Amino acid sequence: MLDAREALNSGFGHGTLCTAYRQTQGRGRVTGRRWIDDGRGALLFTIILEKNSIITSFPLTQLLALALCRRLEKGYGLTPRIKWPNDVLLDGRKVAGILVEMEGEYFLGGMGLNVFQDEFPLKIHRPAVSLMQALKLKGAGSMVPLSPDKELFPLLSELEILIEEVPEIAEIESRLFGINAQVTVKLGDPSRNEILKGTLMGLQDDGSLLINPRDGDPIAVYSGEIGQLQPPAVDHFRLNKKKS
């Protein structure tokens, strides 16, 4: 994000791509959360896009998530799920995080994708998985990606197609993690501990989360994150951890 802002200030514009082999100041959507990268095989990038180039009814965050889902489905036969608002999961574990910020007339679309890691710190906000781990556990070890860089351009190609196609929200909703499950949503900044409980019904056209509480009418949630949920059908797996 810092490099992308510097690029804008230096005269670069729409379509500029900033990548890194390692991040030392990776941060999440919520203040105080970090994107942890040890330099052992994550794809890390921010792309600069003009705001008027994105004409979907839903945010760029979800468009980036959909682009990654399409890449993982077509390239590897995986079944990724989008955890509202900005994570992509494989079998309930986080494989990618997305952060979109604005700078003047531009979006800065950032993504971190776990590609080659074989273990993760125990004390992280959500259980994580790498693409390599997911493929090995699926019995598709021969399909292990060659490098994080090799994932970048197929992913960006999917994004370019989606920008031109202008997909409907149904494409996002069909991949939504926890749909029809009973969920607890942390509203706004999660540190405020304001919660809403109910059934995750889906998404509205603008990308907001639609929750049906036990008592009352459905409520649209525009800011926050899904906390606890028990999806009706999720494939869980255990990762082999190295002994210390």
VENSULLIN-V954129 format. One record per helix or strand of 2 or more residues. SS is the DSSP state (a for helix, b for strand). FROM is the first residue (numbers start at 0). LEN is the number of residues. Records with the same first field share a line. If there is no record, write none. Layout:
SS->FROM-LEN ; FROM-LEN
This chain:
a->1-8 ; 50-3 ; 59-17 ; 130-7 ; 140-3 ; 147-18 ; 168-5 ; 189-3
b->16-4 ; 41-9 ; 80-3 ; 86-4 ; 92-11 ; 105-9 ; 181-6 ; 194-9 ; 208-5 ; 218-3 ; 223-6
